[in-house]
Amino acid sequence: MHSRFSRLALSGLAIGAMAVATGCGSDSSTSAGSGSGSGLTVGFASPVMAQEGQQDISKGFKSGATSLGWKAKTYDANLSADTQVSNVQTMIDQHVGALSAWALDENAIAGSYAAAKSADIPVVGVNSAGAKGTSSVWWEVYSCEKGGILDQLADMFAKAKPNGKIAVMGFPVKSIVGMTDCFTAAAKRAGLTIVSKQDNTQNTSSAASSLAQDLLSAHPDIDGFWSFNDSTALGVSSAVIAAGKKVHTADNPNGIVVTGSNGDSSAIAALRNGTITATIDTDPYCTGVAAVAAMQDAIKGEAASKYVVKNGLITSATVKDFVAPKDRSCTPTELPLVK
């Protein structure tokens, strides 16, 4: 964990590009607190609250706000950029003290961000750019830093399958495209061959399963699948097993490597039963708290340009130590940030 001082020391980490976000929100409040903005209302515009990780970000956001004596509200865009723009405008109309969004379309939301800036409302992007001159909170997985989490994952693939052939499954939004490109570059540096790059445009396990079935037919000697999230990885796993093949684990070293990202509970269960190989713990709960910390710094005029939440690789060997996001301890002054 790193203190507020380590947060403010963050500077120019190279972060890959970004983005995924109906308007019902839920409130979390306490009586007025102290310091910068006691009793403020702040809001978070989520891309899609149906996803477990987004729910954990919202929980962290509300917890962080409550610790400062603030009220918090989350808005669900349900993967509609137009709805998300409307949600941000609603926050502006309600004169929130600060707002945050995981932008589905940074171009579409730019006008609303400009309106927020004109109203002196700080904007904090989550895995996307905030308004000009304000902050963003990023997962480490969106960084192309050499030796970072994506390099570690590529090295894991290469150790399991030297010179292996792998397929890459992404999603057509800016941040995911950036992450996909970063992993692809890391995989090539590790000596792997990318035989296919496809998007799981429906963002469902069933769609991923269909794509994987086709790839298994086209490339019967395929060694692994990299997926941008856990639901995609679980779909791939089901296709691998349905094809009569095994997933790579310590007990099945000849199996096909299947990895995801987010550390969803379903992926943790799959790691424990050997139906995926690895996932990335993105720490969504503390990400929500970090967004509140960035808001507090912005209100004080002390905001860093970027706050990067440290991520970790979870495998069958390390899953025994996994702590669910909701059970983690972090506050606006104590956060797991990359130095």
C-alpha positions as CSV (number, residue, x, y, z in Angstrom):
1,M,0.0,0.0,0.0
2,H,1.2,3.5,-0.7
3,S,0.2,6.7,1.0
4,R,-1.2,10.0,-0.4
5,F,2.4,11.1,-0.9
6,S,3.1,8.2,-3.2
7,R,-0.1,9.0,-5.1
8,L,1.0,12.6,-5.7
9,A,4.4,11.5,-6.9
10,L,3.0,9.6,-9.8
11,S,3.9,11.1,-13.1
12,G,4.3,10.0,-16.7
13,L,3.6,6.2,-16.9
14,A,2.8,5.2,-20.4
15,I,-0.7,4.0,-20.3
16,G,-2.5,2.2,-23.1
17,A,-5.6,3.7,-24.5
18,M,-9.1,2.9,-23.3
19,A,-12.9,2.6,-22.6
20,V,-16.1,0.5,-21.8
21,A,-20.1,2.4,-19.6
22,T,-29.8,3.5,-18.0
23,G,-29.5,5.9,-15.6
24,C,-30.7,4.5,-12.3
25,G,-28.3,5.2,-9.4
26,S,-28.1,4.3,-5.8
27,D,-27.0,6.5,-2.9
28,S,-24.5,6.1,-0.1
29,S,-24.3,8.8,2.4
30,T,-23.1,9.9,5.9
31,S,-23.3,13.1,7.7
32,A,-20.9,15.9,6.8
33,G,-17.2,15.1,7.2
34,S,-14.2,17.4,7.2
35,G,-11.6,19.0,4.9
36,S,-12.1,19.4,1.2
37,G,-15.8,19.2,0.3
38,S,-17.5,18.0,3.5
39,G,-21.0,16.8,2.6
40,L,-20.4,16.8,-1.1
41,T,-22.3,14.6,-3.6
42,V,-20.1,12.8,-6.1
43,G,-21.0,10.5,-9.0
44,F,-19.6,7.7,-11.1
45,A,-20.8,6.9,-14.6
46,S,-20.3,3.1,-15.1
47,P,-20.2,1.6,-18.5
48,V,-22.1,-1.5,-17.5
49,M,-23.1,-2.4,-14.0
50,A,-24.1,-5.9,-15.0
51,Q,-20.4,-6.8,-14.8
52,E,-19.0,-7.9,-11.4
53,G,-15.9,-5.8,-11.6
54,Q,-18.0,-2.7,-12.2
55,Q,-20.1,-3.5,-9.2
56,D,-16.9,-3.7,-7.1
57,I,-15.7,-0.4,-8.5
58,S,-19.0,1.1,-7.4
59,K,-18.7,-0.4,-3.9
60,G,-15.2,1.0,-3.5
61,F,-16.3,4.4,-4.8
62,K,-19.2,4.5,-2.3
63,S,-17.0,3.3,0.5
64,G,-14.3,5.9,-0.2
65,A,-16.9,8.7,-0.5
66,T,-18.5,7.7,2.8
67,S,-15.2,7.7,4.6
68,L,-14.9,11.4,3.6
69,G,-18.5,12.3,4.7
70,W,-19.6,12.5,1.1
71,K,-22.7,11.1,-0.7
72,A,-22.1,8.9,-3.7
73,K,-24.3,7.9,-6.7
74,T,-23.5,5.4,-9.5
75,Y,-25.1,5.6,-12.9
76,D,-25.4,2.6,-15.3
77,A,-24.9,3.2,-19.1
78,N,-25.5,-0.4,-19.9
79,L,-23.0,-0.2,-22.8
80,S,-24.7,2.8,-24.4
81,A,-22.4,5.8,-25.0
82,D,-25.5,8.0,-25.5
83,T,-26.9,7.0,-22.1
84,Q,-23.5,7.6,-20.5
85,V,-23.3,11.1,-21.9
86,S,-26.9,11.7,-20.5
87,N,-25.8,10.4,-17.1
88,V,-22.8,12.7,-17.0
89,Q,-25.1,15.7,-17.9
90,T,-27.4,14.7,-15.1
91,M,-24.6,14.9,-12.6
92,I,-23.7,18.3,-14.0
93,D,-27.3,19.5,-13.7
94,Q,-27.3,18.2,-10.1
95,H,-24.2,20.3,-9.3
96,V,-22.1,17.3,-8.0
97,G,-18.9,18.2,-6.3
98,A,-16.9,15.9,-8.7
99,L,-17.7,13.2,-11.2
100,S,-16.0,10.2,-12.6
101,A,-16.7,8.0,-15.7
102,W,-15.3,5.0,-17.4
103,A,-15.9,6.4,-20.8
104,L,-17.4,4.2,-23.5
105,D,-16.6,6.8,-26.2
106,E,-14.2,9.6,-25.2
107,N,-15.1,11.7,-28.2
108,A,-18.9,11.5,-27.5
109,I,-18.4,12.4,-23.8
110,A,-15.9,15.2,-24.4
111,G,-18.7,17.9,-24.7
112,S,-20.1,16.9,-21.3
113,Y,-16.6,17.0,-19.8
114,A,-16.2,20.5,-21.2
115,A,-19.5,21.5,-19.6
116,A,-18.3,20.0,-16.3
117,K,-15.1,22.0,-16.5
118,S,-17.0,25.2,-17.2
119,A,-19.0,24.5,-14.1
120,D,-15.8,23.9,-12.0
121,I,-16.6,20.3,-11.5
122,P,-13.5,18.0,-11.4
123,V,-13.6,15.0,-13.7
124,V,-11.8,11.8,-13.0
125,G,-11.6,9.2,-15.8
126,V,-11.5,5.6,-14.9
127,N,-9.5,3.6,-17.4
128,S,-10.1,6.4,-19.8
129,A,-9.1,10.0,-20.2
130,G,-10.7,12.7,-18.0
131,A,-11.4,16.2,-19.0
132,K,-8.3,18.2,-20.0
133,G,-6.4,19.2,-16.9
134,T,-7.9,16.7,-14.6
135,S,-7.1,13.1,-13.5
136,S,-7.5,9.5,-14.6
137,V,-7.3,6.3,-12.6
138,W,-5.9,3.4,-14.6
139,W,-5.4,-0.3,-14.1
140,E,-1.8,-1.4,-14.6
141,V,-3.0,-3.9,-17.2
142,Y,-3.6,-0.9,-19.5
143,S,0.1,0.0,-19.4
144,C,2.6,-1.1,-22.0
145,E,5.5,-0.8,-19.5
146,K,8.2,-3.4,-20.1
147,G,8.3,-5.9,-17.3
148,G,4.8,-5.0,-16.3
149,I,1.8,-7.3,-15.8
150,L,1.2,-8.0,-19.5
151,D,4.9,-8.9,-20.0
152,Q,4.6,-11.3,-17.0
153,L,1.5,-12.9,-18.6
154,A,3.2,-13.3,-22.0
155,D,6.2,-14.9,-20.2
156,M,3.9,-17.3,-18.5
157,F,2.5,-18.3,-21.9
158,A,6.0,-18.7,-23.3
159,K,7.2,-20.8,-20.4
160,A,4.2,-23.1,-20.7
161,K,4.3,-23.2,-24.5
162,P,7.7,-22.2,-25.9
163,N,7.3,-20.7,-29.4
164,G,3.6,-21.4,-29.1
165,K,0.7,-20.4,-31.3
166,I,-1.9,-18.4,-29.6
167,A,-5.2,-16.6,-30.4
168,V,-6.1,-13.2,-29.0
169,M,-9.6,-12.1,-28.2
170,G,-10.3,-8.4,-27.6
171,F,-13.2,-6.0,-27.6
172,P,-13.7,-2.9,-29.9
173,V,-13.3,-0.1,-27.4
174,K,-10.3,2.2,-27.0
175,S,-8.9,0.9,-23.8
176,I,-9.3,-2.8,-24.7
177,V,-7.7,-2.2,-28.1
178,G,-4.8,-0.6,-26.3
179,M,-4.5,-3.5,-23.9
180,T,-4.8,-6.0,-26.7
181,D,-2.0,-4.3,-28.7
182,C,0.2,-4.2,-25.6
183,F,-0.2,-7.9,-25.0
184,T,0.3,-8.7,-28.6
185,A,3.6,-6.9,-28.6
186,A,4.6,-8.6,-25.4
187,A,3.7,-12.0,-26.8
188,K,5.9,-11.4,-29.9
189,R,8.8,-10.4,-27.7
190,A,8.3,-13.7,-25.8
191,G,8.6,-15.7,-29.0
192,L,5.0,-16.5,-29.4
193,T,3.1,-16.5,-32.7
194,I,-0.3,-14.8,-32.9
195,V,-2.4,-17.0,-35.2
196,S,-5.6,-14.9,-34.8
197,K,-6.9,-11.6,-33.4
198,Q,-10.7,-11.4,-33.0
199,D,-13.1,-9.3,-31.1
200,N,-15.8,-10.8,-28.8
201,T,-18.2,-8.0,-29.9
202,Q,-21.1,-9.4,-27.8
203,N,-18.9,-9.5,-24.7
204,T,-20.5,-12.8,-23.6
205,S,-19.2,-16.2,-22.8
206,S,-21.5,-17.9,-25.3
207,A,-20.2,-15.7,-28.1
208,A,-16.6,-16.3,-27.1
209,S,-17.3,-20.1,-27.1
210,S,-18.5,-19.9,-30.7
211,L,-15.4,-18.0,-31.7
212,A,-13.1,-20.4,-30.0
213,Q,-14.8,-23.4,-31.6
214,D,-14.1,-22.0,-35.0
215,L,-10.5,-21.3,-34.1
216,L,-10.0,-24.8,-32.7
217,S,-11.2,-26.1,-36.1
218,A,-9.0,-23.8,-38.1
219,H,-5.9,-24.2,-35.8
220,P,-6.1,-27.7,-34.3
221,D,-2.5,-27.3,-33.0
222,I,-3.2,-24.0,-31.2
223,D,-1.4,-23.7,-27.8
224,G,-3.4,-20.9,-26.1
225,F,-6.0,-18.2,-25.9
226,W,-5.6,-14.7,-24.4
227,S,-8.9,-13.0,-23.5
228,F,-9.5,-9.4,-22.5
229,N,-11.8,-10.4,-19.7
230,D,-12.9,-13.4,-17.6
231,S,-16.3,-14.0,-19.2
232,T,-14.5,-14.4,-22.6
233,A,-12.0,-16.7,-21.1
234,L,-14.7,-18.9,-19.6
235,G,-16.4,-19.1,-23.0
236,V,-13.1,-20.2,-24.5
237,S,-12.6,-22.8,-21.8
238,S,-16.0,-24.3,-22.4
239,A,-15.2,-24.7,-26.1
240,V,-11.8,-26.3,-25.3
241,I,-13.4,-28.8,-23.0
242,A,-16.3,-29.5,-25.5
243,A,-13.7,-30.2,-28.1
244,G,-12.3,-33.0,-25.9
245,K,-9.2,-31.1,-25.0
246,K,-7.8,-30.1,-21.7
247,V,-6.9,-26.7,-20.2
248,H,-3.3,-26.1,-19.3
249,T,-2.6,-26.4,-15.5
250,A,0.2,-27.7,-13.4
251,D,-1.5,-31.1,-13.5
252,N,-2.2,-30.9,-17.3
253,P,0.9,-29.3,-18.8
254,N,0.0,-30.5,-22.3
255,G,-3.3,-28.6,-22.2
256,I,-4.3,-25.4,-23.9
257,V,-3.4,-22.2,-22.0
258,V,-6.6,-20.1,-21.3
259,T,-6.3,-16.7,-19.6
260,G,-8.6,-13.9,-18.7
261,S,-8.6,-10.6,-16.8
262,N,-10.5,-9.0,-13.9
263,G,-10.3,-11.7,-11.2
264,D,-14.1,-12.2,-11.2
265,S,-15.4,-14.8,-8.7
266,S,-16.4,-17.1,-11.6
267,A,-12.8,-17.0,-12.8
268,I,-11.4,-17.7,-9.4
269,A,-13.7,-20.7,-9.1
270,A,-12.5,-21.9,-12.6
271,L,-8.8,-21.5,-11.5
272,R,-9.5,-23.7,-8.5
273,N,-11.2,-26.4,-10.6
274,G,-8.6,-26.2,-13.4
275,T,-10.8,-24.9,-16.2
276,I,-8.7,-21.7,-16.8
277,T,-5.0,-21.2,-16.5
278,A,-4.7,-17.7,-15.1
279,T,-6.4,-14.3,-14.7
280,I,-5.3,-10.8,-13.8
281,D,-6.4,-9.3,-10.5
282,T,-7.3,-5.7,-11.5
283,D,-8.4,-4.7,-7.9
284,P,-11.7,-3.0,-8.9
285,Y,-12.7,-2.2,-5.3
286,C,-9.6,-0.2,-4.6
287,T,-10.0,1.4,-8.1
288,G,-13.3,2.9,-6.9
289,V,-11.6,4.2,-3.8
290,A,-8.8,5.6,-5.9
291,A,-11.3,7.6,-8.0
292,V,-12.5,9.2,-4.8
293,A,-8.9,10.0,-3.7
294,A,-8.3,11.6,-7.1
295,M,-11.5,13.7,-6.6
296,Q,-10.3,14.8,-3.2
297,D,-6.9,15.8,-4.6
298,A,-8.6,17.7,-7.5
299,I,-10.8,19.6,-5.1
300,K,-7.7,20.6,-3.1
301,G,-5.9,21.6,-6.3
302,E,-3.3,18.8,-5.7
303,A,-4.4,16.2,-8.3
304,A,-1.8,14.0,-10.1
305,S,-2.4,13.4,-13.8
306,K,-2.5,9.6,-13.4
307,Y,-3.2,7.2,-10.6
308,V,-2.2,3.6,-11.6
309,V,-3.7,0.7,-9.6
310,K,-1.3,-2.2,-9.2
311,N,-2.5,-5.5,-10.7
312,G,-1.4,-9.0,-10.1
313,L,-1.3,-12.3,-12.0
314,I,-3.4,-15.1,-10.4
315,T,-2.6,-18.7,-11.3
316,S,-3.6,-22.1,-9.8
317,A,-0.4,-21.8,-7.6
318,T,-1.4,-18.4,-6.2
319,V,-5.2,-18.5,-6.1
320,K,-5.1,-19.9,-2.5
321,D,-3.9,-16.5,-1.4
322,F,-6.6,-14.5,-3.3
323,V,-8.7,-12.1,-1.3
324,A,-12.1,-11.0,-2.8
325,P,-12.1,-7.3,-3.8
326,K,-15.0,-6.5,-1.4
327,D,-12.9,-7.9,1.5
328,R,-9.8,-5.7,0.9
329,S,-8.7,-2.8,3.0
330,C,-8.0,0.4,1.2
331,T,-8.8,4.1,1.9
332,P,-8.4,7.4,0.0
333,T,-5.0,7.7,1.8
334,E,-3.8,4.1,1.6
335,L,-4.0,2.7,-1.9
336,P,-2.2,-0.1,-3.9
337,L,-0.7,2.2,-6.5
338,V,2.2,1.6,-8.9
339,K,5.1,3.8,-7.9
